[in-house]
């Protein structure tokens, strides 16, 4: 048995129309890709800024802890001084 297959015929206009559709979709994909790259770059920059801000917050937290420690030590010294003065006044 011989089977003959015939190639489906398509008009030049139909083929051109389909090619134009493919070209439009390709252009849309390229535009979306560029937009995605731009957004990715912006997000990367923002992530870097957030990281820098996080580092600054950590430095400020360390400074705050240092100040608290210094204030605590000054309070102890002041308490010692007041106690010494009070004893001296009681002796007098």
PDB file with one MODEL, atoms N, CA, C and O in Angstrom:
MODEL        1
ATOM      1  N   UNK A   1       0.816  -1.178   0.000  1.00  0.00           N
ATOM      2  CA  UNK A   1       0.000   0.000   0.000  1.00  0.00           C
ATOM      3  C   UNK A   1       0.868   1.253   0.000  1.00  0.00           C
ATOM      4  O   UNK A   1       1.726   1.438   0.863  1.00  0.00           O
ATOM      5  N   UNK A   2       0.638   2.052  -0.927  1.00  0.00           N
ATOM      6  CA  UNK A   2       1.354   3.312  -1.016  1.00  0.00           C
ATOM      7  C   UNK A   2       0.514   4.423  -0.438  1.00  0.00           C
ATOM      8  O   UNK A   2      -0.633   4.641  -0.827  1.00  0.00           O
ATOM      9  N   UNK A   3       1.106   5.102   0.480  1.00  0.00           N
ATOM     10  CA  UNK A   3       0.392   6.250   1.040  1.00  0.00           C
ATOM     11  C   UNK A   3       1.078   7.507   0.533  1.00  0.00           C
ATOM     12  O   UNK A   3       2.289   7.675   0.677  1.00  0.00           O
ATOM     13  N   UNK A   4       0.326   8.336  -0.027  1.00  0.00           N
ATOM     14  CA  UNK A   4       0.859   9.613  -0.475  1.00  0.00           C
ATOM     15  C   UNK A   4       0.422  10.676   0.514  1.00  0.00           C
ATOM     16  O   UNK A   4      -0.762  10.828   0.816  1.00  0.00           O
ATOM     17  N   UNK A   5       1.377  11.383   0.995  1.00  0.00           N
ATOM     18  CA  UNK A   5       1.019  12.478   1.890  1.00  0.00           C
ATOM     19  C   UNK A   5       1.183  13.770   1.128  1.00  0.00           C
ATOM     20  O   UNK A   5       2.129  13.960   0.363  1.00  0.00           O
ATOM     21  N   UNK A   6       0.274  14.609   1.352  1.00  0.00           N
ATOM     22  CA  UNK A   6       0.362  15.907   0.695  1.00  0.00           C
ATOM     23  C   UNK A   6       0.693  16.945   1.746  1.00  0.00           C
ATOM     24  O   UNK A   6       0.136  16.938   2.844  1.00  0.00           O
ATOM     25  N   UNK A   7       1.579  17.811   1.409  1.00  0.00           N
ATOM     26  CA  UNK A   7       1.960  18.878   2.332  1.00  0.00           C
ATOM     27  C   UNK A   7       0.807  19.869   2.400  1.00  0.00           C
ATOM     28  O   UNK A   7       0.238  20.253   1.378  1.00  0.00           O
ATOM     29  N   UNK A   8       0.473  20.276   3.620  1.00  0.00           N
ATOM     30  CA  UNK A   8      -0.621  21.239   3.716  1.00  0.00           C
ATOM     31  C   UNK A   8      -0.190  22.541   3.043  1.00  0.00           C
ATOM     32  O   UNK A   8       0.931  23.017   3.222  1.00  0.00           O
ATOM     33  N   UNK A   9      -1.074  23.075   2.298  1.00  0.00           N
ATOM     34  CA  UNK A   9      -0.725  24.315   1.610  1.00  0.00           C
ATOM     35  C   UNK A   9      -1.141  25.493   2.471  1.00  0.00           C
ATOM     36  O   UNK A   9      -2.202  25.493   3.096  1.00  0.00           O
ATOM     37  N   UNK A  10      -0.292  26.478   2.484  1.00  0.00           N
ATOM     38  CA  UNK A  10      -0.574  27.679   3.255  1.00  0.00           C
ATOM     39  C   UNK A  10      -0.266  28.859   2.341  1.00  0.00           C
ATOM     40  O   UNK A  10       0.734  28.874   1.623  1.00  0.00           O
ATOM     41  N   UNK A  11      -1.114  29.797   2.389  1.00  0.00           N
ATOM     42  CA  UNK A  11      -0.921  30.942   1.504  1.00  0.00           C
ATOM     43  C   UNK A  11       0.203  31.826   2.029  1.00  0.00           C
ATOM     44  O   UNK A  11       0.533  31.797   3.215  1.00  0.00           O
ATOM     45  N   UNK A  12       0.768  32.590   1.149  1.00  0.00           N
ATOM     46  CA  UNK A  12       1.846  33.504   1.528  1.00  0.00           C
ATOM     47  C   UNK A  12       1.369  34.509   2.563  1.00  0.00           C
ATOM     48  O   UNK A  12       2.112  34.867   3.476  1.00  0.00           O
ATOM     49  N   UNK A  13       0.129  34.963   2.420  1.00  0.00           N
ATOM     50  CA  UNK A  13      -0.415  35.932   3.373  1.00  0.00           C
ATOM     51  C   UNK A  13      -0.541  35.318   4.766  1.00  0.00           C
ATOM     52  O   UNK A  13      -0.220  35.958   5.767  1.00  0.00           O
ATOM     53  N   UNK A  14      -1.016  34.062   4.818  1.00  0.00           N
ATOM     54  CA  UNK A  14      -1.145  33.387   6.111  1.00  0.00           C
ATOM     55  C   UNK A  14       0.227  33.182   6.756  1.00  0.00           C
ATOM     56  O   UNK A  14       0.400  33.388   7.957  1.00  0.00           O
ATOM     57  N   UNK A  15       1.186  32.777   5.942  1.00  0.00           N
ATOM     58  CA  UNK A  15       2.533  32.562   6.452  1.00  0.00           C
ATOM     59  C   UNK A  15       3.132  33.874   6.953  1.00  0.00           C
ATOM     60  O   UNK A  15       3.744  33.916   8.021  1.00  0.00           O
ATOM     61  N   UNK A  16       2.957  34.929   6.187  1.00  0.00           N
ATOM     62  CA  UNK A  16       3.468  36.239   6.580  1.00  0.00           C
ATOM     63  C   UNK A  16       2.790  36.718   7.854  1.00  0.00           C
ATOM     64  O   UNK A  16       3.438  37.295   8.727  1.00  0.00           O
ATOM     65  N   UNK A  17       1.496  36.484   7.962  1.00  0.00           N
ATOM     66  CA  UNK A  17       0.747  36.880   9.158  1.00  0.00           C
ATOM     67  C   UNK A  17       1.255  36.130  10.385  1.00  0.00           C
ATOM     68  O   UNK A  17       1.427  36.714  11.455  1.00  0.00           O
ATOM     69  N   UNK A  18       1.492  34.839  10.220  1.00  0.00           N
ATOM     70  CA  UNK A  18       2.003  34.047  11.340  1.00  0.00           C
ATOM     71  C   UNK A  18       3.407  34.497  11.732  1.00  0.00           C
ATOM     72  O   UNK A  18       3.722  34.581  12.919  1.00  0.00           O
ATOM     73  N   UNK A  19       4.239  34.783  10.755  1.00  0.00           N
ATOM     74  CA  UNK A  19       5.590  35.260  11.044  1.00  0.00           C
ATOM     75  C   UNK A  19       5.556  36.609  11.760  1.00  0.00           C
ATOM     76  O   UNK A  19       6.352  36.853  12.667  1.00  0.00           O
ATOM     77  N   UNK A  20       4.645  37.477  11.357  1.00  0.00           N
ATOM     78  CA  UNK A  20       4.511  38.772  12.032  1.00  0.00           C
ATOM     79  C   UNK A  20       4.065  38.579  13.482  1.00  0.00           C
ATOM     80  O   UNK A  20       4.522  39.285  14.381  1.00  0.00           O
ATOM     81  N   UNK A  21       3.169  37.616  13.696  1.00  0.00           N
ATOM     82  CA  UNK A  21       2.731  37.310  15.064  1.00  0.00           C
ATOM     83  C   UNK A  21       3.882  36.808  15.919  1.00  0.00           C
ATOM     84  O   UNK A  21       4.030  37.199  17.076  1.00  0.00           O
ATOM     85  N   UNK A  22       4.699  35.933  15.331  1.00  0.00           N
ATOM     86  CA  UNK A  22       5.865  35.417  16.056  1.00  0.00           C
ATOM     87  C   UNK A  22       6.833  36.558  16.349  1.00  0.00           C
ATOM     88  O   UNK A  22       7.397  36.632  17.441  1.00  0.00           O
ATOM     89  N   UNK A  23       7.026  37.441  15.383  1.00  0.00           N
ATOM     90  CA  UNK A  23       7.927  38.579  15.567  1.00  0.00           C
ATOM     91  C   UNK A  23       7.419  39.500  16.679  1.00  0.00           C
ATOM     92  O   UNK A  23       8.212  39.978  17.490  1.00  0.00           O
ATOM     93  N   UNK A  24       6.121  39.751  16.729  1.00  0.00           N
ATOM     94  CA  UNK A  24       5.543  40.582  17.800  1.00  0.00           C
ATOM     95  C   UNK A  24       5.760  39.939  19.162  1.00  0.00           C
ATOM     96  O   UNK A  24       6.143  40.608  20.121  1.00  0.00           O
ATOM     97  N   UNK A  25       5.511  38.634  19.238  1.00  0.00           N
ATOM     98  CA  UNK A  25       5.709  37.944  20.519  1.00  0.00           C
ATOM     99  C   UNK A  25       7.172  37.970  20.943  1.00  0.00           C
ATOM    100  O   UNK A  25       7.476  38.152  22.122  1.00  0.00           O
ATOM    101  N   UNK A  26       8.076  37.789  19.987  1.00  0.00           N
ATOM    102  CA  UNK A  26       9.502  37.847  20.286  1.00  0.00           C
ATOM    103  C   UNK A  26       9.882  39.237  20.792  1.00  0.00           C
ATOM    104  O   UNK A  26      10.648  39.367  21.747  1.00  0.00           O
ATOM    105  N   UNK A  27       9.346  40.271  20.153  1.00  0.00           N
ATOM    106  CA  UNK A  27       9.611  41.645  20.598  1.00  0.00           C
ATOM    107  C   UNK A  27       9.082  41.856  22.016  1.00  0.00           C
ATOM    108  O   UNK A  27       9.755  42.471  22.843  1.00  0.00           O
ATOM    109  N   UNK A  28       7.884  41.349  22.301  1.00  0.00           N
ATOM    110  CA  UNK A  28       7.312  41.475  23.650  1.00  0.00           C
ATOM    111  C   UNK A  28       8.183  40.765  24.683  1.00  0.00           C
ATOM    112  O   UNK A  28       8.412  41.284  25.776  1.00  0.00           O
ATOM    113  N   UNK A  29       8.663  39.577  24.330  1.00  0.00           N
ATOM    114  CA  UNK A  29       9.525  38.823  25.251  1.00  0.00           C
ATOM    115  C   UNK A  29      10.821  39.587  25.501  1.00  0.00           C
ATOM    116  O   UNK A  29      11.286  39.666  26.638  1.00  0.00           O
ATOM    117  N   UNK A  30      11.400  40.145  24.455  1.00  0.00           N
ATOM    118  CA  UNK A  30      12.631  40.926  24.617  1.00  0.00           C
ATOM    119  C   UNK A  30      12.392  42.143  25.503  1.00  0.00           C
ATOM    120  O   UNK A  30      13.222  42.471  26.351  1.00  0.00           O
ATOM    121  N   UNK A  31      11.255  42.815  25.308  1.00  0.00           N
ATOM    122  CA  UNK A  31      10.929  43.982  26.135  1.00  0.00           C
ATOM    123  C   UNK A  31      10.741  43.565  27.588  1.00  0.00           C
ATOM    124  O   UNK A  31      11.213  44.244  28.499  1.00  0.00           O
ATOM    125  N   UNK A  32      10.053  42.453  27.804  1.00  0.00           N
ATOM    126  CA  UNK A  32       9.848  41.959  29.171  1.00  0.00           C
ATOM    127  C   UNK A  32      11.170  41.549  29.810  1.00  0.00           C
ATOM    128  O   UNK A  32      11.382  41.759  31.004  1.00  0.00           O
ATOM    129  N   UNK A  33      12.052  40.967  29.013  1.00  0.00           N
ATOM    130  CA  UNK A  33      13.359  40.561  29.528  1.00  0.00           C
ATOM    131  C   UNK A  33      14.158  41.779  29.961  1.00  0.00           C
ATOM    132  O   UNK A  33      14.780  41.768  31.024  1.00  0.00           O
ATOM    133  N   UNK A  34      14.147  42.826  29.150  1.00  0.00           N
ATOM    134  CA  UNK A  34      14.877  44.054  29.496  1.00  0.00           C
ATOM    135  C   UNK A  34      14.283  44.693  30.747  1.00  0.00           C
ATOM    136  O   UNK A  34      15.014  45.164  31.618  1.00  0.00           O
ATOM    137  N   UNK A  35      12.963  44.707  30.828  1.00  0.00           N
ATOM    138  CA  UNK A  35      12.298  45.257  32.018  1.00  0.00           C
ATOM    139  C   UNK A  35      12.659  44.439  33.256  1.00  0.00           C
ATOM    140  O   UNK A  35      12.885  44.997  34.330  1.00  0.00           O
ATOM    141  N   UNK A  36      12.712  43.128  33.106  1.00  0.00           N
ATOM    142  CA  UNK A  36      13.083  42.259  34.228  1.00  0.00           C
ATOM    143  C   UNK A  36      14.525  42.515  34.659  1.00  0.00           C
ATOM    144  O   UNK A  36      14.821  42.536  35.853  1.00  0.00           O
ATOM    145  N   UNK A  37      15.412  42.706  33.703  1.00  0.00           N
ATOM    146  CA  UNK A  37      16.815  43.006  34.034  1.00  0.00           C
ATOM    147  C   UNK A  37      16.918  44.322  34.799  1.00  0.00           C
ATOM    148  O   UNK A  37      17.652  44.432  35.780  1.00  0.00           O
ATOM    149  N   UNK A  38      16.170  45.314  34.331  1.00  0.00           N
ATOM    150  CA  UNK A  38      16.186  46.617  34.998  1.00  0.00           C
ATOM    151  C   UNK A  38      15.680  46.490  36.424  1.00  0.00           C
ATOM    152  O   UNK A  38      16.273  47.046  37.349  1.00  0.00           O
ATOM    153  N   UNK A  39      14.592  45.764  36.605  1.00  0.00           N
ATOM    154  CA  UNK A  39      14.048  45.560  37.953  1.00  0.00           C
ATOM    155  C   UNK A  39      15.029  44.784  38.830  1.00  0.00           C
ATOM    156  O   UNK A  39      15.203  45.100  40.006  1.00  0.00           O
ATOM    157  N   UNK A  40      15.662  43.776  38.254  1.00  0.00           N
ATOM    158  CA  UNK A  40      16.633  42.986  39.016  1.00  0.00           C
ATOM    159  C   UNK A  40      17.796  43.865  39.468  1.00  0.00           C
ATOM    160  O   UNK A  40      18.258  43.759  40.604  1.00  0.00           O
ATOM    161  N   UNK A  41      18.264  44.734  38.573  1.00  0.00           N
ATOM    162  CA  UNK A  41      19.362  45.638  38.917  1.00  0.00           C
ATOM    163  C   UNK A  41      18.938  46.600  40.024  1.00  0.00           C
ATOM    164  O   UNK A  41      19.703  46.852  40.955  1.00  0.00           O
ATOM    165  N   UNK A  42      17.724  47.137  39.928  1.00  0.00           N
ATOM    166  CA  UNK A  42      17.227  48.045  40.962  1.00  0.00           C
ATOM    167  C   UNK A  42      17.118  47.324  42.299  1.00  0.00           C
ATOM    168  O   UNK A  42      17.500  47.870  43.334  1.00  0.00           O
ATOM    169  N   UNK A  43      16.600  46.102  42.282  1.00  0.00           N
ATOM    170  CA  UNK A  43      16.469  45.338  43.522  1.00  0.00           C
ATOM    171  C   UNK A  43      17.835  45.008  44.116  1.00  0.00           C
ATOM    172  O   UNK A  43      18.016  45.048  45.333  1.00  0.00           O
ATOM    173  N   UNK A  44      18.788  44.684  43.255  1.00  0.00           N
ATOM    174  CA  UNK A  44      20.139  44.397  43.739  1.00  0.00           C
ATOM    175  C   UNK A  44      20.730  45.625  44.417  1.00  0.00           C
ATOM    176  O   UNK A  44      21.343  45.520  45.479  1.00  0.00           O
ATOM    177  N   UNK A  45      20.542  46.793  43.797  1.00  0.00           N
ATOM    178  CA  UNK A  45      21.033  48.038  44.400  1.00  0.00           C
ATOM    179  C   UNK A  45      20.350  48.306  45.733  1.00  0.00           C
ATOM    180  O   UNK A  45      20.998  48.698  46.703  1.00  0.00           O
ATOM    181  N   UNK A  46      19.044  48.094  45.775  1.00  0.00           N
ATOM    182  CA  UNK A  46      18.302  48.327  47.022  1.00  0.00           C
ATOM    183  C   UNK A  46      18.742  47.350  48.107  1.00  0.00           C
ATOM    184  O   UNK A  46      18.829  47.720  49.278  1.00  0.00           O
ATOM    185  N   UNK A  47      19.020  46.106  47.725  1.00  0.00           N
ATOM    186  CA  UNK A  47      19.496  45.124  48.703  1.00  0.00           C
ATOM    187  C   UNK A  47      20.846  45.558  49.273  1.00  0.00           C
ATOM    188  O   UNK A  47      21.107  45.383  50.463  1.00  0.00           O
ATOM    189  N   UNK A  48      21.699  46.123  48.421  1.00  0.00           N
ATOM    190  CA  UNK A  48      22.985  46.628  48.884  1.00  0.00           C
ATOM    191  C   UNK A  48      22.808  47.767  49.876  1.00  0.00           C
ATOM    192  O   UNK A  48      23.506  47.836  50.887  1.00  0.00           O
ATOM    193  N   UNK A  49      21.869  48.657  49.580  1.00  0.00           N
ATOM    194  CA  UNK A  49      21.595  49.780  50.486  1.00  0.00           C
ATOM    195  C   UNK A  49      21.062  49.267  51.814  1.00  0.00           C
ATOM    196  O   UNK A  49      21.465  49.742  52.876  1.00  0.00           O
ATOM    197  N   UNK A  50      20.158  48.298  51.755  1.00  0.00           N
ATOM    198  CA  UNK A  50      19.607  47.722  52.988  1.00  0.00           C
ATOM    199  C   UNK A  50      20.719  47.077  53.807  1.00  0.00           C
ATOM    200  O   UNK A  50      20.743  47.202  55.031  1.00  0.00           O
ATOM    201  N   UNK A  51      21.630  46.395  53.143  1.00  0.00           N
ATOM    202  CA  UNK A  51      22.761  45.784  53.846  1.00  0.00           C
ATOM    203  C   UNK A  51      23.628  46.829  54.533  1.00  0.00           C
ATOM    204  O   UNK A  51      24.055  46.643  55.673  1.00  0.00           O
ATOM    205  N   UNK A  52      23.885  47.938  53.827  1.00  0.00           N
ATOM    206  CA  UNK A  52      24.676  49.021  54.424  1.00  0.00           C
ATOM    207  C   UNK A  52      23.956  49.618  55.630  1.00  0.00           C
ATOM    208  O   UNK A  52      24.575  49.897  56.656  1.00  0.00           O
ATOM    209  N   UNK A  53      22.653  49.809  55.500  1.00  0.00           N
ATOM    210  CA  UNK A  53      21.882  50.345  56.628  1.00  0.00           C
ATOM    211  C   UNK A  53      21.905  49.382  57.809  1.00  0.00           C
ATOM    212  O   UNK A  53      21.984  49.811  58.960  1.00  0.00           O
ATOM    213  N   UNK A  54      21.837  48.095  57.530  1.00  0.00           N
ATOM    214  CA  UNK A  54      21.927  47.096  58.596  1.00  0.00           C
ATOM    215  C   UNK A  54      23.262  47.176  59.319  1.00  0.00           C
ATOM    216  O   UNK A  54      23.323  47.051  60.543  1.00  0.00           O
ATOM    217  N   UNK A  55      24.335  47.385  58.555  1.00  0.00           N
ATOM    218  CA  UNK A  55      25.661  47.534  59.170  1.00  0.00           C
ATOM    219  C   UNK A  55      25.712  48.777  60.058  1.00  0.00           C
ATOM    220  O   UNK A  55      26.278  48.747  61.151  1.00  0.00           O
ATOM    221  N   UNK A  56      25.117  49.866  59.576  1.00  0.00           N
ATOM    222  CA  UNK A  56      25.097  51.102  60.372  1.00  0.00           C
ATOM    223  C   UNK A  56      24.312  50.913  61.664  1.00  0.00           C
ATOM    224  O   UNK A  56      24.719  51.389  62.724  1.00  0.00           O
ATOM    225  N   UNK A  57      23.189  50.216  61.566  1.00  0.00           N
ATOM    226  CA  UNK A  57      22.382  49.957  62.765  1.00  0.00           C
ATOM    227  C   UNK A  57      23.186  49.140  63.769  1.00  0.00           C
ATOM    228  O   UNK A  57      23.146  49.409  64.970  1.00  0.00           O
ATOM    229  N   UNK A  58      23.909  48.152  63.279  1.00  0.00           N
ATOM    230  CA  UNK A  58      24.735  47.331  64.176  1.00  0.00           C
ATOM    231  C   UNK A  58      25.806  48.184  64.854  1.00  0.00           C
ATOM    232  O   UNK A  58      26.074  48.015  66.043  1.00  0.00           O
ATOM    233  N   UNK A  59      26.416  49.099  64.100  1.00  0.00           N
ATOM    234  CA  UNK A  59      27.422  49.987  64.686  1.00  0.00           C
ATOM    235  C   UNK A  59      26.794  50.900  65.735  1.00  0.00           C
ATOM    236  O   UNK A  59      27.378  51.128  66.795  1.00  0.00           O
ATOM    237  N   UNK A  60      25.612  51.418  65.441  1.00  0.00           N
ATOM    238  CA  UNK A  60      24.936  52.292  66.403  1.00  0.00           C
ATOM    239  C   UNK A  60      24.542  51.520  67.649  1.00  0.00           C
ATOM    240  O   UNK A  60      24.646  52.037  68.761  1.00  0.00           O
ATOM    241  N   UNK A  61      24.090  50.286  67.471  1.00  0.00           N
ATOM    242  CA  UNK A  61      23.754  49.460  68.636  1.00  0.00           C
ATOM    243  C   UNK A  61      24.981  49.241  69.515  1.00  0.00           C
ATOM    244  O   UNK A  61      24.892  49.293  70.742  1.00  0.00           O
ATOM    245  N   UNK A  62      26.127  48.995  68.878  1.00  0.00           N
ATOM    246  CA  UNK A  62      27.364  48.808  69.645  1.00  0.00           C
ATOM    247  C   UNK A  62      27.727  50.095  70.386  1.00  0.00           C
ATOM    248  O   UNK A  62      28.159  50.048  71.538  1.00  0.00           O
ATOM    249  N   UNK A  63      27.554  51.233  69.733  1.00  0.00           N
ATOM    250  CA  UNK A  63      27.843  52.520  70.382  1.00  0.00           C
ATOM    251  C   UNK A  63      26.904  52.759  71.555  1.00  0.00           C
ATOM    252  O   UNK A  63      27.329  53.246  72.603  1.00  0.00           O
ATOM    253  N   UNK A  64      25.642  52.423  71.386  1.00  0.00           N
ATOM    254  CA  UNK A  64      24.661  52.587  72.471  1.00  0.00           C
ATOM    255  C   UNK A  64      25.050  51.723  73.664  1.00  0.00           C
ATOM    256  O   UNK A  64      24.966  52.163  74.810  1.00  0.00           O
ATOM    257  N   UNK A  65      25.471  50.500  73.393  1.00  0.00           N
ATOM    258  CA  UNK A  65      25.889  49.610  74.482  1.00  0.00           C
ATOM    259  C   UNK A  65      27.115  50.170  75.202  1.00  0.00           C
ATOM    260  O   UNK A  65      27.216  50.084  76.426  1.00  0.00           O
ATOM    261  N   UNK A  66      28.049  50.746  74.434  1.00  0.00           N
ATOM    262  CA  UNK A  66      29.231  51.370  75.048  1.00  0.00           C
ATOM    263  C   UNK A  66      28.827  52.535  75.948  1.00  0.00           C
ATOM    264  O   UNK A  66      29.353  52.681  77.051  1.00  0.00           O
ATOM    265  N   UNK A  67      27.897  53.363  75.479  1.00  0.00           N
ATOM    266  CA  UNK A  67      27.432  54.506  76.273  1.00  0.00           C
ATOM    267  C   UNK A  67      26.740  54.019  77.540  1.00  0.00           C
ATOM    268  O   UNK A  67      26.965  54.565  78.620  1.00  0.00           O
ATOM    269  N   UNK A  68      25.901  52.995  77.415  1.00  0.00           N
ATOM    270  CA  UNK A  68      25.217  52.448  78.600  1.00  0.00           C
ATOM    271  C   UNK A  68      26.235  51.941  79.621  1.00  0.00           C
ATOM    272  O   UNK A  68      26.082  52.172  80.820  1.00  0.00           O
ATOM    273  N   UNK A  69      27.256  51.264  79.155  1.00  0.00           N
ATOM    274  CA  UNK A  69      28.296  50.751  80.046  1.00  0.00           C
ATOM    275  C   UNK A  69      29.022  51.906  80.739  1.00  0.00           C
ATOM    276  O   UNK A  69      29.271  51.856  81.943  1.00  0.00           O
ATOM    277  N   UNK A  70      29.357  52.941  79.972  1.00  0.00           N
ATOM    278  CA  UNK A  70      30.041  54.106  80.552  1.00  0.00           C
ATOM    279  C   UNK A  70      29.167  54.800  81.587  1.00  0.00           C
ATOM    280  O   UNK A  70      29.651  55.185  82.652  1.00  0.00           O
ATOM    281  N   UNK A  71      27.886  54.963  81.282  1.00  0.00           N
ATOM    282  CA  UNK A  71      26.966  55.596  82.235  1.00  0.00           C
ATOM    283  C   UNK A  71      26.858  54.749  83.495  1.00  0.00           C
ATOM    284  O   UNK A  71      26.826  55.284  84.603  1.00  0.00           O
ATOM    285  N   UNK A  72      26.802  53.447  83.333  1.00  0.00           N
ATOM    286  CA  UNK A  72      26.746  52.553  84.493  1.00  0.00           C
ATOM    287  C   UNK A  72      27.983  52.693  85.361  1.00  0.00           C
ATOM    288  O   UNK A  72      27.889  52.745  86.587  1.00  0.00           O
ATOM    289  N   UNK A  73      29.147  52.754  84.721  1.00  0.00           N
ATOM    290  CA  UNK A  73      30.400  52.911  85.469  1.00  0.00           C
ATOM    291  C   UNK A  73      30.456  54.269  86.171  1.00  0.00           C
ATOM    292  O   UNK A  73      30.932  54.366  87.302  1.00  0.00           O
ATOM    293  N   UNK A  74      29.970  55.314  85.502  1.00  0.00           N
ATOM    294  CA  UNK A  74      29.944  56.636  86.142  1.00  0.00           C
ATOM    295  C   UNK A  74      29.002  56.635  87.340  1.00  0.00           C
ATOM    296  O   UNK A  74      29.284  57.266  88.359  1.00  0.00           O
ATOM    297  N   UNK A  75      27.886  55.927  87.217  1.00  0.00           N
ATOM    298  CA  UNK A  75      26.949  55.819  88.337  1.00  0.00           C
ATOM    299  C   UNK A  75      27.590  55.143  89.536  1.00  0.00           C
ATOM    300  O   UNK A  75      27.405  55.568  90.677  1.00  0.00           O
ATOM    301  N   UNK A  76      28.341  54.091  89.267  1.00  0.00           N
ATOM    302  CA  UNK A  76      29.036  53.386  90.355  1.00  0.00           C
ATOM    303  C   UNK A  76      30.060  54.311  91.009  1.00  0.00           C
ATOM    304  O   UNK A  76      30.129  54.389  92.236  1.00  0.00           O
ATOM    305  N   UNK A  77      30.848  55.006  90.204  1.00  0.00           N
ATOM    306  CA  UNK A  77      31.862  55.926  90.747  1.00  0.00           C
ATOM    307  C   UNK A  77      31.210  57.059  91.540  1.00  0.00           C
ATOM    308  O   UNK A  77      31.685  57.440  92.610  1.00  0.00           O
ATOM    309  N   UNK A  78      30.116  57.589  90.998  1.00  0.00           N
ATOM    310  CA  UNK A  78      29.409  58.657  91.702  1.00  0.00           C
ATOM    311  C   UNK A  78      28.865  58.140  93.027  1.00  0.00           C
ATOM    312  O   UNK A  78      28.927  58.832  94.043  1.00  0.00           O
ATOM    313  N   UNK A  79      28.336  56.925  93.012  1.00  0.00           N
ATOM    314  CA  UNK A  79      27.836  56.317  94.252  1.00  0.00           C
ATOM    315  C   UNK A  79      28.947  56.154  95.269  1.00  0.00           C
ATOM    316  O   UNK A  79      28.758  56.431  96.453  1.00  0.00           O
ATOM    317  N   UNK A  80      30.121  55.700  94.802  1.00  0.00           N
ATOM    318  CA  UNK A  80      31.276  55.563  95.701  1.00  0.00           C
ATOM    319  C   UNK A  80      31.677  56.921  96.282  1.00  0.00           C
ATOM    320  O   UNK A  80      31.998  57.031  97.465  1.00  0.00           O
ATOM    321  N   UNK A  81      31.653  57.943  95.439  1.00  0.00           N
ATOM    322  CA  UNK A  81      32.032  59.288  95.885  1.00  0.00           C
ATOM    323  C   UNK A  81      31.038  59.810  96.918  1.00  0.00           C
ATOM    324  O   UNK A  81      31.432  60.378  97.937  1.00  0.00           O
ATOM    325  N   UNK A  82      29.756  59.615  96.651  1.00  0.00           N
ATOM    326  CA  UNK A  82      28.722  60.073  97.590  1.00  0.00           C
ATOM    327  C   UNK A  82      28.858  59.330  98.910  1.00  0.00           C
ATOM    328  O   UNK A  82      28.723  59.924  99.979  1.00  0.00           O
ATOM    329  N   UNK A  83      29.123  58.038  98.836  1.00  0.00           N
ATOM    330  CA  UNK A  83      29.294  57.254 100.059  1.00  0.00           C
ATOM    331  C   UNK A  83      30.491  57.771 100.857  1.00  0.00           C
ATOM    332  O   UNK A  83      30.408  57.923 102.075  1.00  0.00           O
ATOM    333  N   UNK A  84      31.589  58.037 100.179  1.00  0.00           N
ATOM    334  CA  UNK A  84      32.788  58.549 100.849  1.00  0.00           C
ATOM    335  C   UNK A  84      32.504  59.902 101.497  1.00  0.00           C
ATOM    336  O   UNK A  84      32.889  60.133 102.643  1.00  0.00           O
ATOM    337  N   UNK A  85      31.841  60.783 100.781  1.00  0.00           N
ATOM    338  CA  UNK A  85      31.510  62.105 101.329  1.00  0.00           C
ATOM    339  C   UNK A  85      30.579  61.955 102.523  1.00  0.00           C
ATOM    340  O   UNK A  85      30.739  62.656 103.522  1.00  0.00           O
ATOM    341  N   UNK A  86      29.616  61.059 102.433  1.00  0.00           N
ATOM    342  CA  UNK A  86      28.670  60.852 103.538  1.00  0.00           C
ATOM    343  C   UNK A  86      29.407  60.355 104.774  1.00  0.00           C
ATOM    344  O   UNK A  86      29.134  60.823 105.880  1.00  0.00           O
ATOM    345  N   UNK A  87      30.333  59.418 104.612  1.00  0.00           N
ATOM    346  CA  UNK A  87      31.112  58.937 105.758  1.00  0.00           C
ATOM    347  C   UNK A  87      31.948  60.066 106.366  1.00  0.00           C
ATOM    348  O   UNK A  87      32.040  60.195 107.586  1.00  0.00           O
ATOM    349  N   UNK A  88      32.548  60.872 105.506  1.00  0.00           N
ATOM    350  CA  UNK A  88      33.354  61.990 105.996  1.00  0.00           C
ATOM    351  C   UNK A  88      32.492  62.983 106.775  1.00  0.00           C
ATOM    352  O   UNK A  88      32.920  63.518 107.798  1.00  0.00           O
ATOM    353  N   UNK A  89      31.284  63.222 106.288  1.00  0.00           N
ATOM    354  CA  UNK A  89      30.386  64.148 106.987  1.00  0.00           C
ATOM    355  C   UNK A  89      29.918  63.562 108.314  1.00  0.00           C
ATOM    356  O   UNK A  89      29.718  64.297 109.281  1.00  0.00           O
ATOM    357  N   UNK A  90      29.743  62.252 108.368  1.00  0.00           N
ATOM    358  CA  UNK A  90      29.303  61.615 109.610  1.00  0.00           C
ATOM    359  C   UNK A  90      30.412  61.665 110.660  1.00  0.00           C
ATOM    360  O   UNK A  90      30.129  61.739 111.856  1.00  0.00           O
ATOM    361  N   UNK A  91      31.667  61.626 110.223  1.00  0.00           N
ATOM    362  CA  UNK A  91      32.793  61.686 111.145  1.00  0.00           C
ATOM    363  C   UNK A  91      32.948  63.091 111.725  1.00  0.00           C
ATOM    364  O   UNK A  91      33.414  63.259 112.852  1.00  0.00           O
ATOM    365  N   UNK A  92      32.568  64.058 110.970  1.00  0.00           N
ATOM    366  CA  UNK A  92      32.797  65.434 111.402  1.00  0.00           C
ATOM    367  C   UNK A  92      31.861  65.898 112.468  1.00  0.00           C
ATOM    368  O   UNK A  92      31.954  67.041 112.916  1.00  0.00           O
TER     369      UNK A  92
ENDMDL
END
